[in-house]
């Protein structure tokens, strides 16, 4: 279909913008799949992942909690602290 190339270009543009913000390529691609290519949700997720990572939480736990909490920072932080 005609819309496929457009979606792909949109995906590439979103990935490019996120990579320019300093996020790792593997993380960007994984997050894109997890959030059905929603650039807004991926950006929130990667931002919070980096923030919680800087606080010393384990990356796999952060990912799990952010998915469960729908990227809600306060709820995710509470969950991480309780683990």
ABEGO torsion letter per residue (X at the ends): XAAAAAAAAAAAAAAAAAAAAGBBAAAAAAAAAAAGGBAAAAAAAAAAAAAAAAAGBBAAAAAAAAAAAGGBAAAAAAAAAAX
